[in-house]
Amino acid sequence: MALVSTPIGSILVAQYQVGVSGTGGPITRQRSLSGIKASAVDQDIYDVATALFDLLDYPLLQVRRDDRIELVDEV
């Protein structure tokens, strides 16, 4: 039995700060953008996230790439 893994896409996840709590801690939210090609370069994904959040009033805290991979057991 051989396991075959095939990349099927990625999701860009951006975490950003929307304010400060009463105790002084950051209030954060995150947004996900799906439909990212599996072949997309990490730097390009990061550049897109920073460009999008430059248009908003909220500071970008973190950019994450979540890869989706299909696993098939070939008999």
mmCIF file of the N, C-alpha and C atoms, coordinates in Angstrom:
data_MODEL
# 
_entry.id   MODEL 
# 
loop_
_atom_site.group_PDB 
_atom_site.id 
_atom_site.type_symbol 
_atom_site.label_atom_id 
_atom_site.label_alt_id 
_atom_site.label_comp_id 
_atom_site.label_asym_id 
_atom_site.label_entity_id 
_atom_site.label_seq_id 
_atom_site.pdbx_PDB_ins_code 
_atom_site.Cartn_x 
_atom_site.Cartn_y 
_atom_site.Cartn_z 
_atom_site.occupancy 
_atom_site.B_iso_or_equiv 
_atom_site.pdbx_formal_charge 
_atom_site.auth_seq_id 
_atom_site.auth_comp_id 
_atom_site.auth_asym_id 
_atom_site.auth_atom_id 
_atom_site.pdbx_PDB_model_num 
ATOM 1   N N  . MET A 1 1  ? 0.849   -1.185 0.000  1.00 0.00 ? 1  MET A N  1 
ATOM 2   C CA . MET A 1 1  ? 0.000   0.000  0.000  1.00 0.00 ? 1  MET A CA 1 
ATOM 3   C C  . MET A 1 1  ? 0.889   1.241  0.000  1.00 0.00 ? 1  MET A C  1 
ATOM 4   N N  . ALA A 1 2  ? 0.611   2.117  -0.914 1.00 0.00 ? 2  ALA A N  1 
ATOM 5   C CA . ALA A 1 2  ? 1.360   3.374  -0.994 1.00 0.00 ? 2  ALA A CA 1 
ATOM 6   C C  . ALA A 1 2  ? 0.397   4.537  -0.794 1.00 0.00 ? 2  ALA A C  1 
ATOM 7   N N  . LEU A 1 3  ? 0.801   5.419  0.065  1.00 0.00 ? 3  LEU A N  1 
ATOM 8   C CA . LEU A 1 3  ? -0.005  6.617  0.326  1.00 0.00 ? 3  LEU A CA 1 
ATOM 9   C C  . LEU A 1 3  ? 0.468   7.723  -0.598 1.00 0.00 ? 3  LEU A C  1 
ATOM 10  N N  . VAL A 1 4  ? -0.475  8.322  -1.312 1.00 0.00 ? 4  VAL A N  1 
ATOM 11  C CA . VAL A 1 4  ? -0.158  9.408  -2.228 1.00 0.00 ? 4  VAL A CA 1 
ATOM 12  C C  . VAL A 1 4  ? -0.786  10.689 -1.687 1.00 0.00 ? 4  VAL A C  1 
ATOM 13  N N  . SER A 1 5  ? 0.027   11.732 -1.551 1.00 0.00 ? 5  SER A N  1 
ATOM 14  C CA . SER A 1 5  ? -0.494  13.020 -1.090 1.00 0.00 ? 5  SER A CA 1 
ATOM 15  C C  . SER A 1 5  ? -0.449  14.007 -2.254 1.00 0.00 ? 5  SER A C  1 
ATOM 16  N N  . THR A 1 6  ? -1.584  14.685 -2.456 1.00 0.00 ? 6  THR A N  1 
ATOM 17  C CA . THR A 1 6  ? -1.709  15.640 -3.547 1.00 0.00 ? 6  THR A CA 1 
ATOM 18  C C  . THR A 1 6  ? -2.166  16.985 -2.993 1.00 0.00 ? 6  THR A C  1 
ATOM 19  N N  . PRO A 1 7  ? -1.334  18.034 -3.154 1.00 0.00 ? 7  PRO A N  1 
ATOM 20  C CA . PRO A 1 7  ? -1.764  19.365 -2.704 1.00 0.00 ? 7  PRO A CA 1 
ATOM 21  C C  . PRO A 1 7  ? -2.978  19.822 -3.511 1.00 0.00 ? 7  PRO A C  1 
ATOM 22  N N  . ILE A 1 8  ? -4.013  20.300 -2.815 1.00 0.00 ? 8  ILE A N  1 
ATOM 23  C CA . ILE A 1 8  ? -5.225  20.740 -3.516 1.00 0.00 ? 8  ILE A CA 1 
ATOM 24  C C  . ILE A 1 8  ? -5.528  22.218 -3.298 1.00 0.00 ? 8  ILE A C  1 
ATOM 25  N N  . GLY A 1 9  ? -4.765  22.887 -2.479 1.00 0.00 ? 9  GLY A N  1 
ATOM 26  C CA . GLY A 1 9  ? -4.991  24.318 -2.280 1.00 0.00 ? 9  GLY A CA 1 
ATOM 27  C C  . GLY A 1 9  ? -4.491  24.772 -0.931 1.00 0.00 ? 9  GLY A C  1 
ATOM 28  N N  . SER A 1 10 ? -4.613  26.059 -0.709 1.00 0.00 ? 10 SER A N  1 
ATOM 29  C CA . SER A 1 10 ? -4.188  26.654 0.555  1.00 0.00 ? 10 SER A CA 1 
ATOM 30  C C  . SER A 1 10 ? -5.213  27.676 1.008  1.00 0.00 ? 10 SER A C  1 
ATOM 31  N N  . ILE A 1 11 ? -5.127  28.024 2.270  1.00 0.00 ? 11 ILE A N  1 
ATOM 32  C CA . ILE A 1 11 ? -5.974  29.057 2.853  1.00 0.00 ? 11 ILE A CA 1 
ATOM 33  C C  . ILE A 1 11 ? -5.068  30.079 3.516  1.00 0.00 ? 11 ILE A C  1 
ATOM 34  N N  . LEU A 1 12 ? -5.276  31.342 3.209  1.00 0.00 ? 12 LEU A N  1 
ATOM 35  C CA . LEU A 1 12 ? -4.547  32.419 3.858  1.00 0.00 ? 12 LEU A CA 1 
ATOM 36  C C  . LEU A 1 12 ? -5.341  32.817 5.086  1.00 0.00 ? 12 LEU A C  1 
ATOM 37  N N  . VAL A 1 13 ? -4.702  32.824 6.232  1.00 0.00 ? 13 VAL A N  1 
ATOM 38  C CA . VAL A 1 13 ? -5.354  33.206 7.482  1.00 0.00 ? 13 VAL A CA 1 
ATOM 39  C C  . VAL A 1 13 ? -4.618  34.431 8.033  1.00 0.00 ? 13 VAL A C  1 
ATOM 40  N N  . ALA A 1 14 ? -5.340  35.527 8.193  1.00 0.00 ? 14 ALA A N  1 
ATOM 41  C CA . ALA A 1 14 ? -4.745  36.760 8.689  1.00 0.00 ? 14 ALA A CA 1 
ATOM 42  C C  . ALA A 1 14 ? -5.347  37.101 10.045 1.00 0.00 ? 14 ALA A C  1 
ATOM 43  N N  . GLN A 1 15 ? -4.488  37.337 11.021 1.00 0.00 ? 15 GLN A N  1 
ATOM 44  C CA . GLN A 1 15 ? -4.933  37.757 12.350 1.00 0.00 ? 15 GLN A CA 1 
ATOM 45  C C  . GLN A 1 15 ? -4.606  39.239 12.495 1.00 0.00 ? 15 GLN A C  1 
ATOM 46  N N  . TYR A 1 16 ? -5.573  40.013 13.007 1.00 0.00 ? 16 TYR A N  1 
ATOM 47  C CA . TYR A 1 16 ? -5.397  41.455 13.127 1.00 0.00 ? 16 TYR A CA 1 
ATOM 48  C C  . TYR A 1 16 ? -6.009  41.955 14.422 1.00 0.00 ? 16 TYR A C  1 
ATOM 49  N N  . GLN A 1 17 ? -5.604  43.140 14.828 1.00 0.00 ? 17 GLN A N  1 
ATOM 50  C CA . GLN A 1 17 ? -6.074  43.720 16.097 1.00 0.00 ? 17 GLN A CA 1 
ATOM 51  C C  . GLN A 1 17 ? -7.150  44.753 15.810 1.00 0.00 ? 17 GLN A C  1 
ATOM 52  N N  . VAL A 1 18 ? -8.283  44.616 16.523 1.00 0.00 ? 18 VAL A N  1 
ATOM 53  C CA . VAL A 1 18 ? -9.403  45.544 16.324 1.00 0.00 ? 18 VAL A CA 1 
ATOM 54  C C  . VAL A 1 18 ? -9.556  46.539 17.466 1.00 0.00 ? 18 VAL A C  1 
ATOM 55  N N  . GLY A 1 19 ? -8.780  46.358 18.525 1.00 0.00 ? 19 GLY A N  1 
ATOM 56  C CA . GLY A 1 19 ? -8.876  47.266 19.655 1.00 0.00 ? 19 GLY A CA 1 
ATOM 57  C C  . GLY A 1 19 ? -8.108  46.754 20.851 1.00 0.00 ? 19 GLY A C  1 
ATOM 58  N N  . VAL A 1 20 ? -8.379  47.410 21.986 1.00 0.00 ? 20 VAL A N  1 
ATOM 59  C CA . VAL A 1 20 ? -7.715  47.057 23.238 1.00 0.00 ? 20 VAL A CA 1 
ATOM 60  C C  . VAL A 1 20 ? -8.802  46.837 24.286 1.00 0.00 ? 20 VAL A C  1 
ATOM 61  N N  . SER A 1 21 ? -8.676  45.773 25.065 1.00 0.00 ? 21 SER A N  1 
ATOM 62  C CA . SER A 1 21 ? -9.662  45.468 26.101 1.00 0.00 ? 21 SER A CA 1 
ATOM 63  C C  . SER A 1 21 ? -9.500  46.423 27.281 1.00 0.00 ? 21 SER A C  1 
ATOM 64  N N  . GLY A 1 22 ? -10.425 46.368 28.200 1.00 0.00 ? 22 GLY A N  1 
ATOM 65  C CA . GLY A 1 22 ? -10.380 47.207 29.387 1.00 0.00 ? 22 GLY A CA 1 
ATOM 66  C C  . GLY A 1 22 ? -9.168  46.952 30.254 1.00 0.00 ? 22 GLY A C  1 
ATOM 67  N N  . THR A 1 23 ? -8.609  45.752 30.147 1.00 0.00 ? 23 THR A N  1 
ATOM 68  C CA . THR A 1 23 ? -7.418  45.418 30.935 1.00 0.00 ? 23 THR A CA 1 
ATOM 69  C C  . THR A 1 23 ? -6.123  45.705 30.187 1.00 0.00 ? 23 THR A C  1 
ATOM 70  N N  . GLY A 1 24 ? -6.244  46.218 28.968 1.00 0.00 ? 24 GLY A N  1 
ATOM 71  C CA . GLY A 1 24 ? -5.061  46.586 28.196 1.00 0.00 ? 24 GLY A CA 1 
ATOM 72  C C  . GLY A 1 24 ? -4.578  45.541 27.219 1.00 0.00 ? 24 GLY A C  1 
ATOM 73  N N  . GLY A 1 25 ? -5.243  44.414 27.179 1.00 0.00 ? 25 GLY A N  1 
ATOM 74  C CA . GLY A 1 25 ? -4.861  43.360 26.235 1.00 0.00 ? 25 GLY A CA 1 
ATOM 75  C C  . GLY A 1 25 ? -5.437  43.605 24.851 1.00 0.00 ? 25 GLY A C  1 
ATOM 76  N N  . PRO A 1 26 ? -4.813  43.070 23.831 1.00 0.00 ? 26 PRO A N  1 
ATOM 77  C CA . PRO A 1 26 ? -5.319  43.266 22.466 1.00 0.00 ? 26 PRO A CA 1 
ATOM 78  C C  . PRO A 1 26 ? -6.592  42.454 22.208 1.00 0.00 ? 26 PRO A C  1 
ATOM 79  N N  . ILE A 1 27 ? -7.493  43.035 21.451 1.00 0.00 ? 27 ILE A N  1 
ATOM 80  C CA . ILE A 1 27 ? -8.681  42.335 20.954 1.00 0.00 ? 27 ILE A CA 1 
ATOM 81  C C  . ILE A 1 27 ? -8.371  41.986 19.508 1.00 0.00 ? 27 ILE A C  1 
ATOM 82  N N  . THR A 1 28 ? -8.349  40.689 19.199 1.00 0.00 ? 28 THR A N  1 
ATOM 83  C CA . THR A 1 28 ? -7.957  40.254 17.867 1.00 0.00 ? 28 THR A CA 1 
ATOM 84  C C  . THR A 1 28 ? -9.091  39.517 17.160 1.00 0.00 ? 28 THR A C  1 
ATOM 85  N N  . ARG A 1 29 ? -9.001  39.524 15.865 1.00 0.00 ? 29 ARG A N  1 
ATOM 86  C CA . ARG A 1 29 ? -9.912  38.779 14.988 1.00 0.00 ? 29 ARG A CA 1 
ATOM 87  C C  . ARG A 1 29 ? -9.055  38.124 13.920 1.00 0.00 ? 29 ARG A C  1 
ATOM 88  N N  . GLN A 1 30 ? -9.655  37.176 13.207 1.00 0.00 ? 30 GLN A N  1 
ATOM 89  C CA . GLN A 1 30 ? -8.945  36.601 12.073 1.00 0.00 ? 30 GLN A CA 1 
ATOM 90  C C  . GLN A 1 30 ? -9.896  36.398 10.915 1.00 0.00 ? 30 GLN A C  1 
ATOM 91  N N  . ARG A 1 31 ? -9.361  36.488 9.729  1.00 0.00 ? 31 ARG A N  1 
ATOM 92  C CA . ARG A 1 31 ? -10.110 36.272 8.494  1.00 0.00 ? 31 ARG A CA 1 
ATOM 93  C C  . ARG A 1 31 ? -9.362  35.247 7.663  1.00 0.00 ? 31 ARG A C  1 
ATOM 94  N N  . SER A 1 32 ? -10.120 34.427 6.957  1.00 0.00 ? 32 SER A N  1 
ATOM 95  C CA . SER A 1 32 ? -9.539  33.409 6.093  1.00 0.00 ? 32 SER A CA 1 
ATOM 96  C C  . SER A 1 32 ? -9.936  33.677 4.657  1.00 0.00 ? 32 SER A C  1 
ATOM 97  N N  . LEU A 1 33 ? -8.993  33.503 3.770  1.00 0.00 ? 33 LEU A N  1 
ATOM 98  C CA . LEU A 1 33 ? -9.247  33.618 2.339  1.00 0.00 ? 33 LEU A CA 1 
ATOM 99  C C  . LEU A 1 33 ? -8.888  32.281 1.703  1.00 0.00 ? 33 LEU A C  1 
ATOM 100 N N  . SER A 1 34 ? -9.888  31.607 1.169  1.00 0.00 ? 34 SER A N  1 
ATOM 101 C CA . SER A 1 34 ? -9.642  30.306 0.548  1.00 0.00 ? 34 SER A CA 1 
ATOM 102 C C  . SER A 1 34 ? -9.431  30.488 -0.954 1.00 0.00 ? 34 SER A C  1 
ATOM 103 N N  . GLY A 1 35 ? -9.147  29.412 -1.620 1.00 0.00 ? 35 GLY A N  1 
ATOM 104 C CA . GLY A 1 35 ? -8.966  29.454 -3.068 1.00 0.00 ? 35 GLY A CA 1 
ATOM 105 C C  . GLY A 1 35 ? -7.552  29.817 -3.482 1.00 0.00 ? 35 GLY A C  1 
ATOM 106 N N  . ILE A 1 36 ? -6.609  29.747 -2.555 1.00 0.00 ? 36 ILE A N  1 
ATOM 107 C CA . ILE A 1 36 ? -5.214  30.031 -2.870 1.00 0.00 ? 36 ILE A CA 1 
ATOM 108 C C  . ILE A 1 36 ? -4.627  28.784 -3.532 1.00 0.00 ? 36 ILE A C  1 
ATOM 109 N N  . LYS A 1 37 ? -3.975  28.968 -4.667 1.00 0.00 ? 37 LYS A N  1 
ATOM 110 C CA . LYS A 1 37 ? -3.381  27.823 -5.356 1.00 0.00 ? 37 LYS A CA 1 
ATOM 111 C C  . LYS A 1 37 ? -2.291  27.189 -4.509 1.00 0.00 ? 37 LYS A C  1 
ATOM 112 N N  . ALA A 1 38 ? -2.202  25.871 -4.578 1.00 0.00 ? 38 ALA A N  1 
ATOM 113 C CA . ALA A 1 38 ? -1.180  25.152 -3.827 1.00 0.00 ? 38 ALA A CA 1 
ATOM 114 C C  . ALA A 1 38 ? 0.215   25.545 -4.296 1.00 0.00 ? 38 ALA A C  1 
ATOM 115 N N  . SER A 1 39 ? 0.330   25.981 -5.535 1.00 0.00 ? 39 SER A N  1 
ATOM 116 C CA . SER A 1 39 ? 1.637   26.349 -6.091 1.00 0.00 ? 39 SER A CA 1 
ATOM 117 C C  . SER A 1 39 ? 2.035   27.791 -5.775 1.00 0.00 ? 39 SER A C  1 
ATOM 118 N N  . ALA A 1 40 ? 1.177   28.539 -5.069 1.00 0.00 ? 40 ALA A N  1 
ATOM 119 C CA . ALA A 1 40 ? 1.492   29.934 -4.749 1.00 0.00 ? 40 ALA A CA 1 
ATOM 120 C C  . ALA A 1 40 ? 2.729   30.008 -3.853 1.00 0.00 ? 40 ALA A C  1 
ATOM 121 N N  . VAL A 1 41 ? 3.545   31.010 -4.107 1.00 0.00 ? 41 VAL A N  1 
ATOM 122 C CA . VAL A 1 41 ? 4.778   31.212 -3.345 1.00 0.00 ? 41 VAL A CA 1 
ATOM 123 C C  . VAL A 1 41 ? 4.440   31.892 -2.018 1.00 0.00 ? 41 VAL A C  1 
ATOM 124 N N  . ASP A 1 42 ? 5.089   31.459 -0.940 1.00 0.00 ? 42 ASP A N  1 
ATOM 125 C CA . ASP A 1 42 ? 4.825   32.017 0.391  1.00 0.00 ? 42 ASP A CA 1 
ATOM 126 C C  . ASP A 1 42 ? 4.960   33.541 0.415  1.00 0.00 ? 42 ASP A C  1 
ATOM 127 N N  . GLN A 1 43 ? 5.979   34.080 -0.227 1.00 0.00 ? 43 GLN A N  1 
ATOM 128 C CA . GLN A 1 43 ? 6.197   35.522 -0.235 1.00 0.00 ? 43 GLN A CA 1 
ATOM 129 C C  . GLN A 1 43 ? 5.029   36.246 -0.905 1.00 0.00 ? 43 GLN A C  1 
ATOM 130 N N  . ASP A 1 44 ? 4.487   35.665 -1.978 1.00 0.00 ? 44 ASP A N  1 
ATOM 131 C CA . ASP A 1 44 ? 3.350   36.277 -2.671 1.00 0.00 ? 44 ASP A CA 1 
ATOM 132 C C  . ASP A 1 44 ? 2.113   36.298 -1.771 1.00 0.00 ? 44 ASP A C  1 
ATOM 133 N N  . ILE A 1 45 ? 1.883   35.217 -1.037 1.00 0.00 ? 45 ILE A N  1 
ATOM 134 C CA . ILE A 1 45 ? 0.743   35.163 -0.120 1.00 0.00 ? 45 ILE A CA 1 
ATOM 135 C C  . ILE A 1 45 ? 0.895   36.226 0.959  1.00 0.00 ? 45 ILE A C  1 
ATOM 136 N N  . TYR A 1 46 ? 2.079   36.352 1.508  1.00 0.00 ? 46 TYR A N  1 
ATOM 137 C CA . TYR A 1 46 ? 2.338   37.364 2.537  1.00 0.00 ? 46 TYR A CA 1 
ATOM 138 C C  . TYR A 1 46 ? 2.157   38.770 1.969  1.00 0.00 ? 46 TYR A C  1 
ATOM 139 N N  . ASP A 1 47 ? 2.659   39.009 0.774  1.00 0.00 ? 47 ASP A N  1 
ATOM 140 C CA . ASP A 1 47 ? 2.538   40.329 0.144  1.00 0.00 ? 47 ASP A CA 1 
ATOM 141 C C  . ASP A 1 47 ? 1.076   40.705 -0.089 1.00 0.00 ? 47 ASP A C  1 
ATOM 142 N N  . VAL A 1 48 ? 0.267   39.744 -0.504 1.00 0.00 ? 48 VAL A N  1 
ATOM 143 C CA . VAL A 1 48 ? -1.164  40.009 -0.712 1.00 0.00 ? 48 VAL A CA 1 
ATOM 144 C C  . VAL A 1 48 ? -1.839  40.352 0.607  1.00 0.00 ? 48 VAL A C  1 
ATOM 145 N N  . ALA A 1 49 ? -1.533  39.606 1.659  1.00 0.00 ? 49 ALA A N  1 
ATOM 146 C CA . ALA A 1 49 ? -2.133  39.869 2.970  1.00 0.00 ? 49 ALA A CA 1 
ATOM 147 C C  . ALA A 1 49 ? -1.759  41.267 3.465  1.00 0.00 ? 49 ALA A C  1 
ATOM 148 N N  . THR A 1 50 ? -0.501  41.621 3.359  1.00 0.00 ? 50 THR A N  1 
ATOM 149 C CA . THR A 1 50 ? -0.086  42.948 3.842  1.00 0.00 ? 50 THR A CA 1 
ATOM 150 C C  . THR A 1 50 ? -0.687  44.055 2.992  1.00 0.00 ? 50 THR A C  1 
ATOM 151 N N  . ALA A 1 51 ? -0.806  43.843 1.695  1.00 0.00 ? 51 ALA A N  1 
ATOM 152 C CA . ALA A 1 51 ? -1.417  44.855 0.829  1.00 0.00 ? 51 ALA A CA 1 
ATOM 153 C C  . ALA A 1 51 ? -2.891  45.050 1.177  1.00 0.00 ? 51 ALA A C  1 
ATOM 154 N N  . LEU A 1 52 ? -3.608  43.966 1.432  1.00 0.00 ? 52 LEU A N  1 
ATOM 155 C CA . LEU A 1 52 ? -5.026  44.077 1.797  1.00 0.00 ? 52 LEU A CA 1 
ATOM 156 C C  . LEU A 1 52 ? -5.200  44.807 3.126  1.00 0.00 ? 52 LEU A C  1 
ATOM 157 N N  . PHE A 1 53 ? -4.371  44.482 4.106  1.00 0.00 ? 53 PHE A N  1 
ATOM 158 C CA . PHE A 1 53 ? -4.537  45.095 5.417  1.00 0.00 ? 53 PHE A CA 1 
ATOM 159 C C  . PHE A 1 53 ? -3.978  46.506 5.474  1.00 0.00 ? 53 PHE A C  1 
ATOM 160 N N  . ASP A 1 54 ? -3.171  46.907 4.499  1.00 0.00 ? 54 ASP A N  1 
ATOM 161 C CA . ASP A 1 54 ? -2.768  48.305 4.396  1.00 0.00 ? 54 ASP A CA 1 
ATOM 162 C C  . ASP A 1 54 ? -3.973  49.189 4.055  1.00 0.00 ? 54 ASP A C  1 
ATOM 163 N N  . LEU A 1 55 ? -5.013  48.589 3.471  1.00 0.00 ? 55 LEU A N  1 
ATOM 164 C CA . LEU A 1 55 ? -6.224  49.333 3.111  1.00 0.00 ? 55 LEU A CA 1 
ATOM 165 C C  . LEU A 1 55 ? -7.180  49.492 4.291  1.00 0.00 ? 55 LEU A C  1 
ATOM 166 N N  . LEU A 1 56 ? -6.954  48.760 5.365  1.00 0.00 ? 56 LEU A N  1 
ATOM 167 C CA . LEU A 1 56 ? -7.838  48.784 6.526  1.00 0.00 ? 56 LEU A CA 1 
ATOM 168 C C  . LEU A 1 56 ? -7.221  49.587 7.665  1.00 0.00 ? 56 LEU A C  1 
ATOM 169 N N  . ASP A 1 57 ? -8.034  49.884 8.656  1.00 0.00 ? 57 ASP A N  1 
ATOM 170 C CA . ASP A 1 57 ? -7.564  50.620 9.822  1.00 0.00 ? 57 ASP A CA 1 
ATOM 171 C C  . ASP A 1 57 ? -6.988  49.715 10.897 1.00 0.00 ? 57 ASP A C  1 
ATOM 172 N N  . TYR A 1 58 ? -6.976  48.412 10.667 1.00 0.00 ? 58 TYR A N  1 
ATOM 173 C CA . TYR A 1 58 ? -6.533  47.464 11.689 1.00 0.00 ? 58 TYR A CA 1 
ATOM 174 C C  . TYR A 1 58 ? -5.124  46.958 11.384 1.00 0.00 ? 58 TYR A C  1 
ATOM 175 N N  . PRO A 1 59 ? -4.261  46.906 12.407 1.00 0.00 ? 59 PRO A N  1 
ATOM 176 C CA . PRO A 1 59 ? -2.905  46.383 12.176 1.00 0.00 ? 59 PRO A CA 1 
ATOM 177 C C  . PRO A 1 59 ? -2.903  44.860 12.028 1.00 0.00 ? 59 PRO A C  1 
ATOM 178 N N  . LEU A 1 60 ? -2.151  44.412 11.064 1.00 0.00 ? 60 LEU A N  1 
ATOM 179 C CA . LEU A 1 60 ? -1.995  42.983 10.807 1.00 0.00 ? 60 LEU A CA 1 
ATOM 180 C C  . LEU A 1 60 ? -0.988  42.414 11.797 1.00 0.00 ? 60 LEU A C  1 
ATOM 181 N N  . LEU A 1 61 ? -1.373  41.368 12.517 1.00 0.00 ? 61 LEU A N  1 
ATOM 182 C CA . LEU A 1 61 ? -0.505  40.777 13.524 1.00 0.00 ? 61 LEU A CA 1 
ATOM 183 C C  . LEU A 1 61 ? 0.218   39.527 13.036 1.00 0.00 ? 61 LEU A C  1 
ATOM 184 N N  . GLN A 1 62 ? -0.491  38.719 12.246 1.00 0.00 ? 62 GLN A N  1 
ATOM 185 C CA . GLN A 1 62 ? 0.078   37.440 11.841 1.00 0.00 ? 62 GLN A CA 1 
ATOM 186 C C  . GLN A 1 62 ? -0.537  36.986 10.531 1.00 0.00 ? 62 GLN A C  1 
ATOM 187 N N  . VAL A 1 63 ? 0.275   36.380 9.684  1.00 0.00 ? 63 VAL A N  1 
ATOM 188 C CA . VAL A 1 63 ? -0.200  35.778 8.440  1.00 0.00 ? 63 VAL A CA 1 
ATOM 189 C C  . VAL A 1 63 ? 0.175   34.302 8.490  1.00 0.00 ? 63 VAL A C  1 
ATOM 190 N N  . ARG A 1 64 ? -0.806  33.456 8.194  1.00 0.00 ? 64 ARG A N  1 
ATOM 191 C CA . ARG A 1 64 ? -0.580  32.013 8.230  1.00 0.00 ? 64 ARG A CA 1 
ATOM 192 C C  . ARG A 1 64 ? -1.080  31.400 6.934  1.00 0.00 ? 64 ARG A C  1 
ATOM 193 N N  . ARG A 1 65 ? -0.391  30.372 6.490  1.00 0.00 ? 65 ARG A N  1 
ATOM 194 C CA . ARG A 1 65 ? -0.824  29.614 5.320  1.00 0.00 ? 65 ARG A CA 1 
ATOM 195 C C  . ARG A 1 65 ? -1.190  28.216 5.791  1.00 0.00 ? 65 ARG A C  1 
ATOM 196 N N  . ASP A 1 66 ? -2.424  27.810 5.540  1.00 0.00 ? 66 ASP A N  1 
ATOM 197 C CA . ASP A 1 66 ? -2.877  26.452 5.863  1.00 0.00 ? 66 ASP A CA 1 
ATOM 198 C C  . ASP A 1 66 ? -3.030  25.685 4.557  1.00 0.00 ? 66 ASP A C  1 
ATOM 199 N N  . ASP A 1 67 ? -2.175  24.697 4.349  1.00 0.00 ? 67 ASP A N  1 
ATOM 200 C CA . ASP A 1 67 ? -2.223  23.889 3.130  1.00 0.00 ? 67 ASP A CA 1 
ATOM 201 C C  . ASP A 1 67 ? -3.235  22.768 3.273  1.00 0.00 ? 67 ASP A C  1 
ATOM 202 N N  . ARG A 1 68 ? -3.944  22.505 2.192  1.00 0.00 ? 68 ARG A N  1 
ATOM 203 C CA . ARG A 1 68 ? -4.895  21.394 2.145  1.00 0.00 ? 68 ARG A CA 1 
ATOM 204 C C  . ARG A 1 68 ? -4.318  20.338 1.221  1.00 0.00 ? 68 ARG A C  1 
ATOM 205 N N  . ILE A 1 69 ? -4.259  19.110 1.724  1.00 0.00 ? 69 ILE A N  1 
ATOM 206 C CA . ILE A 1 69 ? -3.646  18.018 0.971  1.00 0.00 ? 69 ILE A CA 1 
ATOM 207 C C  . ILE A 1 69 ? -4.591  16.821 0.992  1.00 0.00 ? 69 ILE A C  1 
ATOM 208 N N  . GLU A 1 70 ? -4.802  16.264 -0.187 1.00 0.00 ? 70 GLU A N  1 
ATOM 209 C CA . GLU A 1 70 ? -5.643  15.059 -0.290 1.00 0.00 ? 70 GLU A CA 1 
ATOM 210 C C  . GLU A 1 70 ? -4.743  13.841 -0.130 1.00 0.00 ? 70 GLU A C  1 
ATOM 211 N N  . LEU A 1 71 ? -5.139  12.940 0.743  1.00 0.00 ? 71 LEU A N  1 
ATOM 212 C CA . LEU A 1 71 ? -4.394  11.701 0.978  1.00 0.00 ? 71 LEU A CA 1 
ATOM 213 C C  . LEU A 1 71 ? -5.183  10.522 0.419  1.00 0.00 ? 71 LEU A C  1 
ATOM 214 N N  . VAL A 1 72 ? -4.535  9.755  -0.465 1.00 0.00 ? 72 VAL A N  1 
ATOM 215 C CA . VAL A 1 72 ? -5.184  8.609  -1.100 1.00 0.00 ? 72 VAL A CA 1 
ATOM 216 C C  . VAL A 1 72 ? -4.292  7.390  -0.935 1.00 0.00 ? 72 VAL A C  1 
ATOM 217 N N  . ASP A 1 73 ? -4.892  6.304  -0.482 1.00 0.00 ? 73 ASP A N  1 
ATOM 218 C CA . ASP A 1 73 ? -4.164  5.039  -0.328 1.00 0.00 ? 73 ASP A CA 1 
ATOM 219 C C  . ASP A 1 73 ? -4.326  4.247  -1.613 1.00 0.00 ? 73 ASP A C  1 
ATOM 220 N N  . GLU A 1 74 ? -3.233  4.129  -2.356 1.00 0.00 ? 74 GLU A N  1 
ATOM 221 C CA . GLU A 1 74 ? -3.275  3.366  -3.601 1.00 0.00 ? 74 GLU A CA 1 
ATOM 222 C C  . GLU A 1 74 ? -2.970  1.904  -3.296 1.00 0.00 ? 74 GLU A C  1 
ATOM 223 N N  . VAL A 1 75 ? -3.840  1.051  -3.742 1.00 0.00 ? 75 VAL A N  1 
ATOM 224 C CA . VAL A 1 75 ? -3.693  -0.369 -3.468 1.00 0.00 ? 75 VAL A CA 1 
ATOM 225 C C  . VAL A 1 75 ? -2.977  -1.046 -4.594 1.00 0.00 ? 75 VAL A C  1 
# 
